[in-house]
Amino acid sequence: MKIKEITAVLESFAPLGWQESYDNSGLVVGRPDDEVHRALLAVDVTEAVLDEAEREGCDLVITHHPIIFHPLKRFNSSTAVERCVERAIRRGIALYACHTNLDSAPDGMSRRLAERLGLGSIRLLEPSEKGEGVGFGVVGELPEPLPTLDLLRRIKERLRIGAVRYSDPAAPTVRRVALCTGAGASLIGAARAAGAELYLTADLKYNDFMTPDGALTVADIGHFESEYVAIDLLFDVLSKNLRTFALLKSGASRNPINYL
């Protein structure tokens, strides 16, 4: 199957025009008319993921994060990014990323995570001007209120999180939860305005745990942990539209952060 037939499905679900200006979603390595036979789905392109792709006979790797964000000035294997890009080119492995366009898609990353956590009545947290239903983060309701720390423990277990960082609980129980996959500190105000009692995201800084002023509990669940849902989401989008194309969920896609 040609790469452009596969990317057409992804870009119908999450058009490249929905990505942020700093992003580099799309076909990073390869040509649209190249023939590929099997795709590996992962969060990041790493040397371990490329090992897996070669071992499993995958000539296309589709990830959430683009391996290249900034222009590369040289290819001399001095960095992991250079080594991965060089290797992909030499081995004929195409690399495609579906990043902030997948984050902001109406049925994208945050909604998928919210559904996994059992939220209902899900709605968009911060709409974008790029289209109806396009934007970042969601807010939803639990079936019934839960003690704040009990809910955080449940989330930790369900997402296999090594550690959860959280602010002082603003309330003893939680019913309305807002969340944004990846780095979502900028949406703390939107979560408060939506009436959420708990806001889940990643990459929070020290002062972010103070900004809610007791009106909202914020919790950092980890960047990788919040975005691991990308693999299942990409698999579902592709498998429903390309029933005869071989897809493999990566077993080598892992969190670069270790917890002690």
MIDRENDO-479123 format. One record per residue (C-alpha): residue number from 0; x, z, y; chain. Coordinates in nm, 4 decimals. Example, Ala and Ser with C-alpha at 12.3 -4.5 7.8 and 13.67 -1.06 7.14 Angstrom:
rec nulo 0; east 1.2300; up 0.7800; north -0.4500; semar A;
rec nulo 1; east 1.3670; up 0.7140; north -0.1060; semar A;
This chain:
rec nulo 0; east 0.0000; up 0.0000; north 0.0000; semar A;
rec nulo 1; east 0.1276; up -0.0746; north 0.3502; semar A;
rec nulo 2; east 0.2142; up 0.2150; north 0.5774; semar A;
rec nulo 3; east -0.0198; up 0.0860; north 0.8451; semar A;
rec nulo 4; east -0.3158; up 0.1140; north 0.6068; semar A;
rec nulo 5; east -0.2370; up 0.4816; north 0.5513; semar A;
rec nulo 6; east -0.1684; up 0.5648; north 0.9142; semar A;
rec nulo 7; east -0.4898; up 0.3881; north 1.0176; semar A;
rec nulo 8; east -0.6838; up 0.6501; north 0.8207; semar A;
rec nulo 9; east -0.4940; up 0.9370; north 0.9813; semar A;
rec nulo 10; east -0.5258; up 0.7909; north 1.3283; semar A;
rec nulo 11; east -0.8975; up 0.7349; north 1.2840; semar A;
rec nulo 12; east -0.9293; up 1.1095; north 1.2193; semar A;
rec nulo 13; east -0.6702; up 1.2157; north 1.4787; semar A;
rec nulo 14; east -0.5837; up 0.9305; north 1.7200; semar A;
rec nulo 15; east -0.2320; up 0.9330; north 1.8613; semar A;
rec nulo 16; east -0.3843; up 0.9315; north 2.2093; semar A;
rec nulo 17; east -0.4920; up 1.2913; north 2.1506; semar A;
rec nulo 18; east -0.1361; up 1.4216; north 2.1234; semar A;
rec nulo 19; east 0.0250; up 1.6152; north 2.4069; semar A;
rec nulo 20; east 0.2721; up 1.4456; north 2.6416; semar A;
rec nulo 21; east 0.5718; up 1.6319; north 2.4964; semar A;
rec nulo 22; east 0.4864; up 1.5396; north 2.1383; semar A;
rec nulo 23; east 0.6236; up 1.2691; north 1.9072; semar A;
rec nulo 24; east 0.3459; up 1.2129; north 1.6561; semar A;
rec nulo 25; east 0.3247; up 0.8874; north 1.4663; semar A;
rec nulo 26; east 0.5614; up 0.6804; north 1.2566; semar A;
rec nulo 27; east 0.9079; up 0.8271; north 1.3152; semar A;
rec nulo 28; east 1.0984; up 0.6374; north 1.0437; semar A;
rec nulo 29; east 0.9809; up 0.3161; north 0.8786; semar A;
rec nulo 30; east 0.7910; up 0.0018; north 0.9662; semar A;
rec nulo 31; east 0.4115; up -0.0375; north 0.9669; semar A;
rec nulo 32; east 0.4275; up -0.3320; north 0.7255; semar A;
rec nulo 33; east 0.6541; up -0.1561; north 0.4729; semar A;
rec nulo 34; east 0.5028; up -0.1039; north 0.1270; semar A;
rec nulo 35; east 0.4912; up 0.2550; north 0.0001; semar A;
rec nulo 36; east 0.3697; up 0.3935; north -0.3293; semar A;
rec nulo 37; east 0.3387; up 0.7714; north -0.3040; semar A;
rec nulo 38; east 0.3224; up 1.0209; north -0.0163; semar A;
rec nulo 39; east 0.4468; up 1.3784; north 0.0009; semar A;
rec nulo 40; east 0.2584; up 1.6098; north 0.2380; semar A;
rec nulo 41; east 0.4489; up 1.8924; north 0.4075; semar A;
rec nulo 42; east 0.4651; up 2.1024; north 0.7234; semar A;
rec nulo 43; east 0.8205; up 1.9982; north 0.8171; semar A;
rec nulo 44; east 1.0772; up 1.7390; north 0.7154; semar A;
rec nulo 45; east 1.3651; up 1.9391; north 0.5675; semar A;
rec nulo 46; east 1.6444; up 1.8603; north 0.3286; semar A;
rec nulo 47; east 1.4557; up 2.0493; north 0.0569; semar A;
rec nulo 48; east 1.1433; up 1.8405; north 0.1228; semar A;
rec nulo 49; east 1.3458; up 1.5198; north 0.1016; semar A;
rec nulo 50; east 1.4981; up 1.6440; north -0.2250; semar A;
rec nulo 51; east 1.1430; up 1.6850; north -0.3518; semar A;
rec nulo 52; east 1.0372; up 1.3427; north -0.2238; semar A;
rec nulo 53; east 1.3237; up 1.1733; north -0.4077; semar A;
rec nulo 54; east 1.2634; up 1.3749; north -0.7233; semar A;
rec nulo 55; east 0.8915; up 1.2918; north -0.7259; semar A;
rec nulo 56; east 0.9308; up 0.9259; north -0.6313; semar A;
rec nulo 57; east 0.7672; up 0.9578; north -0.2893; semar A;
rec nulo 58; east 0.8678; up 0.6920; north -0.0371; semar A;
rec nulo 59; east 0.6532; up 0.8338; north 0.2447; semar A;
rec nulo 60; east 0.6627; up 1.1898; north 0.3807; semar A;
rec nulo 61; east 0.3740; up 1.2935; north 0.6048; semar A;
rec nulo 62; east 0.4250; up 1.6152; north 0.7959; semar A;
rec nulo 63; east 0.2564; up 1.8184; north 1.0656; semar A;
rec nulo 64; east 0.5712; up 1.8658; north 1.2758; semar A;
rec nulo 65; east 0.7708; up 1.5613; north 1.3896; semar A;
rec nulo 66; east 1.1354; up 1.5919; north 1.2917; semar A;
rec nulo 67; east 1.2400; up 1.4326; north 1.6229; semar A;
rec nulo 68; east 1.1170; up 1.5806; north 1.9508; semar A;
rec nulo 69; east 1.4040; up 1.4722; north 2.1724; semar A;
rec nulo 70; east 1.6169; up 1.1554; north 2.1695; semar A;
rec nulo 71; east 1.9115; up 1.1647; north 1.9293; semar A;
rec nulo 72; east 2.2367; up 1.0499; north 2.0882; semar A;
rec nulo 73; east 2.4359; up 1.0154; north 1.7681; semar A;
rec nulo 74; east 2.4057; up 1.0112; north 1.3894; semar A;
rec nulo 75; east 2.7082; up 1.1857; north 1.2399; semar A;
rec nulo 76; east 2.5377; up 1.4366; north 1.0081; semar A;
rec nulo 77; east 2.6306; up 1.7281; north 1.2337; semar A;
rec nulo 78; east 2.2745; up 1.8688; north 1.2390; semar A;
rec nulo 79; east 1.9971; up 1.9025; north 0.9844; semar A;
rec nulo 80; east 1.7785; up 1.6688; north 1.1908; semar A;
rec nulo 81; east 2.0456; up 1.3978; north 1.1905; semar A;
rec nulo 82; east 2.1080; up 1.4397; north 0.8188; semar A;
rec nulo 83; east 1.7376; up 1.4131; north 0.7350; semar A;
rec nulo 84; east 1.6799; up 1.1066; north 0.9500; semar A;
rec nulo 85; east 1.9941; up 0.9351; north 0.8161; semar A;
rec nulo 86; east 1.8926; up 1.0143; north 0.4605; semar A;
rec nulo 87; east 1.5370; up 0.8906; north 0.5062; semar A;
rec nulo 88; east 1.6621; up 0.5595; north 0.6440; semar A;
rec nulo 89; east 1.9220; up 0.5148; north 0.3698; semar A;
rec nulo 90; east 1.6812; up 0.6028; north 0.0891; semar A;
rec nulo 91; east 1.3922; up 0.3998; north 0.2263; semar A;
rec nulo 92; east 1.1673; up 0.7009; north 0.2864; semar A;
rec nulo 93; east 0.9245; up 0.6608; north 0.5760; semar A;
rec nulo 94; east 0.8477; up 0.9651; north 0.7926; semar A;
rec nulo 95; east 0.5168; up 1.0123; north 0.9709; semar A;
rec nulo 96; east 0.3992; up 1.3111; north 1.1785; semar A;
rec nulo 97; east 0.0484; up 1.4183; north 1.2714; semar A;
rec nulo 98; east 0.1000; up 1.7056; north 1.5138; semar A;
rec nulo 99; east -0.0888; up 1.7974; north 1.8317; semar A;
rec nulo 100; east -0.3343; up 1.5134; north 1.7725; semar A;
rec nulo 101; east -0.4268; up 1.6898; north 1.4466; semar A;
rec nulo 102; east -0.4386; up 2.0242; north 1.6296; semar A;
rec nulo 103; east -0.6874; up 1.8916; north 1.8833; semar A;
rec nulo 104; east -0.9049; up 1.6824; north 1.6496; semar A;
rec nulo 105; east -1.2682; up 1.8030; north 1.6296; semar A;
rec nulo 106; east -1.2275; up 1.8934; north 1.2622; semar A;
rec nulo 107; east -0.8589; up 1.9717; north 1.2947; semar A;
rec nulo 108; east -0.6212; up 2.2548; north 1.2299; semar A;
rec nulo 109; east -0.7884; up 2.5520; north 1.3967; semar A;
rec nulo 110; east -1.1282; up 2.4747; north 1.2475; semar A;
rec nulo 111; east -0.9737; up 2.4425; north 0.9016; semar A;
rec nulo 112; east -0.8035; up 2.7810; north 0.9387; semar A;
rec nulo 113; east -1.1238; up 2.9396; north 1.0696; semar A;
rec nulo 114; east -1.3150; up 2.8134; north 0.7671; semar A;
rec nulo 115; east -1.0464; up 2.9493; north 0.5355; semar A;
rec nulo 116; east -1.0860; up 3.2904; north 0.6980; semar A;
rec nulo 117; east -1.4635; up 3.2865; north 0.6469; semar A;
rec nulo 118; east -1.5755; up 3.2318; north 1.0058; semar A;
rec nulo 119; east -1.9097; up 3.0698; north 1.0812; semar A;
rec nulo 120; east -2.0796; up 2.9274; north 1.3931; semar A;
rec nulo 121; east -1.7447; up 2.7735; north 1.4824; semar A;
rec nulo 122; east -1.7070; up 2.6144; north 1.8242; semar A;
rec nulo 123; east -1.4245; up 2.4795; north 2.0363; semar A;
rec nulo 124; east -1.2259; up 2.7293; north 2.2412; semar A;
rec nulo 125; east -1.0584; up 2.5070; north 2.5041; semar A;
rec nulo 126; east -1.2052; up 2.1556; north 2.5411; semar A;
rec nulo 127; east -0.9856; up 1.8634; north 2.6415; semar A;
rec nulo 128; east -1.0769; up 1.5702; north 2.8636; semar A;
rec nulo 129; east -0.9613; up 1.3287; north 2.5918; semar A;
rec nulo 130; east -1.2931; up 1.3115; north 2.4115; semar A;
rec nulo 131; east -1.6004; up 1.4968; north 2.2928; semar A;
rec nulo 132; east -1.5081; up 1.7810; north 2.0606; semar A;
rec nulo 133; east -1.1373; up 1.7330; north 2.1290; semar A;
rec nulo 134; east -0.9383; up 2.0395; north 2.2296; semar A;
rec nulo 135; east -0.7451; up 2.3411; north 2.1106; semar A;
rec nulo 136; east -0.8476; up 2.6557; north 1.9294; semar A;
rec nulo 137; east -1.1850; up 2.7694; north 1.8027; semar A;
rec nulo 138; east -1.4045; up 3.0775; north 1.8148; semar A;
rec nulo 139; east -1.6355; up 3.1871; north 1.5355; semar A;
rec nulo 140; east -1.8270; up 3.4755; north 1.3854; semar A;
rec nulo 141; east -1.7724; up 3.6874; north 1.0784; semar A;
rec nulo 142; east -2.0781; up 3.7415; north 0.8551; semar A;
rec nulo 143; east -2.0680; up 4.1077; north 0.9561; semar A;
rec nulo 144; east -1.8425; up 4.3284; north 1.1680; semar A;
rec nulo 145; east -1.5284; up 4.4549; north 1.0010; semar A;
rec nulo 146; east -1.2854; up 4.7307; north 1.1005; semar A;
rec nulo 147; east -1.0088; up 4.5644; north 1.2995; semar A;
rec nulo 148; east -0.7210; up 4.6765; north 1.0796; semar A;
rec nulo 149; east -0.9124; up 4.5973; north 0.7606; semar A;
rec nulo 150; east -0.9655; up 4.2432; north 0.8877; semar A;
rec nulo 151; east -0.5979; up 4.2029; north 0.9757; semar A;
rec nulo 152; east -0.5031; up 4.3233; north 0.6275; semar A;
rec nulo 153; east -0.7447; up 4.0720; north 0.4731; semar A;
rec nulo 154; east -0.5965; up 3.7899; north 0.6834; semar A;
rec nulo 155; east -0.2443; up 3.8965; north 0.5893; semar A;
rec nulo 156; east -0.3322; up 3.8817; north 0.2208; semar A;
rec nulo 157; east -0.5320; up 3.5589; north 0.2359; semar A;
rec nulo 158; east -0.2634; up 3.3678; north 0.4285; semar A;
rec nulo 159; east 0.0278; up 3.5358; north 0.2488; semar A;
rec nulo 160; east 0.1768; up 3.6542; north 0.5740; semar A;
rec nulo 161; east 0.5012; up 3.8493; north 0.5637; semar A;
rec nulo 162; east 0.4095; up 4.0546; north 0.8698; semar A;
rec nulo 163; east 0.1370; up 4.0637; north 1.1325; semar A;
rec nulo 164; east 0.2253; up 4.1675; north 1.4870; semar A;
rec nulo 165; east -0.0740; up 4.2940; north 1.6845; semar A;
rec nulo 166; east -0.1610; up 4.4732; north 2.0063; semar A;
rec nulo 167; east -0.3409; up 4.8047; north 2.0284; semar A;
rec nulo 168; east -0.6886; up 4.7416; north 1.8847; semar A;
rec nulo 169; east -0.9339; up 4.6902; north 2.1683; semar A;
rec nulo 170; east -1.2313; up 4.7902; north 1.9534; semar A;
rec nulo 171; east -1.2771; up 4.9641; north 1.6176; semar A;
rec nulo 172; east -1.4559; up 4.6620; north 1.4673; semar A;
rec nulo 173; east -1.4480; up 4.2840; north 1.5020; semar A;
rec nulo 174; east -1.7273; up 4.0297; north 1.4678; semar A;
rec nulo 175; east -1.6186; up 3.7422; north 1.6939; semar A;
rec nulo 176; east -1.2754; up 3.5916; north 1.6293; semar A;
rec nulo 177; east -1.0884; up 3.3276; north 1.8283; semar A;
rec nulo 178; east -0.7830; up 3.1522; north 1.6912; semar A;
rec nulo 179; east -0.5390; up 2.8738; north 1.7610; semar A;
rec nulo 180; east -0.2887; up 2.7457; north 1.5071; semar A;
rec nulo 181; east 0.0727; up 2.7295; north 1.6210; semar A;
rec nulo 182; east 0.1890; up 2.8603; north 1.9589; semar A;
rec nulo 183; east -0.1316; up 2.9591; north 2.1376; semar A;
rec nulo 184; east -0.0453; up 3.2279; north 2.3923; semar A;
rec nulo 185; east -0.1864; up 3.0086; north 2.6694; semar A;
rec nulo 186; east -0.5368; up 3.0498; north 2.5240; semar A;
rec nulo 187; east -0.5508; up 3.4299; north 2.5431; semar A;
rec nulo 188; east -0.7638; up 3.4062; north 2.8584; semar A;
rec nulo 189; east -0.9979; up 3.1565; north 2.6937; semar A;
rec nulo 190; east -1.0369; up 3.3877; north 2.3942; semar A;
rec nulo 191; east -1.1287; up 3.6759; north 2.6228; semar A;
rec nulo 192; east -1.3734; up 3.4574; north 2.8178; semar A;
rec nulo 193; east -1.5382; up 3.3521; north 2.4888; semar A;
rec nulo 194; east -1.6148; up 3.7149; north 2.4120; semar A;
rec nulo 195; east -1.3801; up 3.7370; north 2.1141; semar A;
rec nulo 196; east -1.2754; up 4.0817; north 1.9988; semar A;
rec nulo 197; east -0.9712; up 3.9430; north 1.8146; semar A;
rec nulo 198; east -0.7473; up 3.6461; north 1.8901; semar A;
rec nulo 199; east -0.5190; up 3.5058; north 1.6196; semar A;
rec nulo 200; east -0.2285; up 3.2753; north 1.6982; semar A;
rec nulo 201; east 0.1512; up 3.2574; north 1.6743; semar A;
rec nulo 202; east 0.4740; up 3.2744; north 1.8742; semar A;
rec nulo 203; east 0.3533; up 3.5495; north 2.1075; semar A;
rec nulo 204; east 0.6067; up 3.7062; north 2.3431; semar A;
rec nulo 205; east 0.6423; up 4.0737; north 2.4257; semar A;
rec nulo 206; east 0.4253; up 4.0641; north 2.7385; semar A;
rec nulo 207; east 0.1533; up 3.8665; north 2.5612; semar A;
rec nulo 208; east 0.0607; up 4.1828; north 2.3747; semar A;
rec nulo 209; east -0.0093; up 4.3520; north 2.7102; semar A;
rec nulo 210; east -0.2036; up 4.0805; north 2.8915; semar A;
rec nulo 211; east -0.5432; up 4.1427; north 2.7245; semar A;
rec nulo 212; east -0.5632; up 4.4758; north 2.9165; semar A;
rec nulo 213; east -0.7505; up 4.6465; north 2.6358; semar A;
rec nulo 214; east -1.0311; up 4.3883; north 2.6346; semar A;
rec nulo 215; east -0.9040; up 4.1916; north 2.3372; semar A;
rec nulo 216; east -0.6879; up 4.2515; north 2.0321; semar A;
rec nulo 217; east -0.4234; up 3.9817; north 1.9926; semar A;
rec nulo 218; east -0.2375; up 3.9188; north 1.6689; semar A;
rec nulo 219; east 0.0604; up 3.6986; north 1.5872; semar A;
rec nulo 220; east 0.0229; up 3.5704; north 1.2312; semar A;
rec nulo 221; east 0.3284; up 3.3428; north 1.2315; semar A;
rec nulo 222; east 0.3686; up 2.9774; north 1.3215; semar A;
rec nulo 223; east 0.4206; up 2.8438; north 0.9696; semar A;
rec nulo 224; east 0.1543; up 3.0698; north 0.8239; semar A;
rec nulo 225; east -0.1057; up 2.9496; north 1.0729; semar A;
rec nulo 226; east -0.0208; up 2.5829; north 1.0166; semar A;
rec nulo 227; east 0.0235; up 2.5664; north 0.6404; semar A;
rec nulo 228; east -0.3398; up 2.4473; north 0.6310; semar A;
rec nulo 229; east -0.2079; up 2.1107; north 0.7528; semar A;
rec nulo 230; east -0.1146; up 2.0143; north 0.3968; semar A;
rec nulo 231; east -0.4674; up 2.0604; north 0.2615; semar A;
rec nulo 232; east -0.6203; up 1.9004; north 0.5698; semar A;
rec nulo 233; east -0.4024; up 1.5891; north 0.5459; semar A;
rec nulo 234; east -0.4689; up 1.5684; north 0.1723; semar A;
rec nulo 235; east -0.8461; up 1.5812; north 0.2231; semar A;
rec nulo 236; east -0.8458; up 1.3192; north 0.4995; semar A;
rec nulo 237; east -0.6357; up 1.0761; north 0.2978; semar A;
rec nulo 238; east -0.7836; up 1.1332; north -0.0472; semar A;
rec nulo 239; east -1.1399; up 1.0774; north 0.0757; semar A;
rec nulo 240; east -1.0481; up 0.7409; north 0.2249; semar A;
rec nulo 241; east -0.7672; up 0.6130; north -0.0005; semar A;
rec nulo 242; east -0.8836; up 0.6995; north -0.3500; semar A;
rec nulo 243; east -0.6189; up 0.4949; north -0.5305; semar A;
rec nulo 244; east -0.3154; up 0.6014; north -0.3286; semar A;
rec nulo 245; east -0.0975; up 0.8739; north -0.4819; semar A;
rec nulo 246; east -0.0624; up 1.1965; north -0.2824; semar A;
rec nulo 247; east 0.1447; up 1.5057; north -0.3558; semar A;
rec nulo 248; east 0.1278; up 1.8423; north -0.1813; semar A;
rec nulo 249; east 0.4789; up 1.9692; north -0.1214; semar A;
rec nulo 250; east 0.5978; up 2.2725; north -0.3119; semar A;
rec nulo 251; east 0.9219; up 2.2799; north -0.1127; semar A;
rec nulo 252; east 0.7542; up 2.3187; north 0.2258; semar A;
rec nulo 253; east 0.8394; up 2.6754; north 0.3173; semar A;
rec nulo 254; east 0.8621; up 2.9117; north 0.6089; semar A;
rec nulo 255; east 1.2101; up 2.9104; north 0.7665; semar A;
rec nulo 256; east 1.1482; up 3.2730; north 0.8695; semar A;
rec nulo 257; east 1.2200; up 3.5473; north 0.6171; semar A;
rec nulo 258; east 1.0769; up 3.8996; north 0.6366; semar A;
rec nulo 259; east 1.2606; up 4.2152; north 0.5327; semar A;
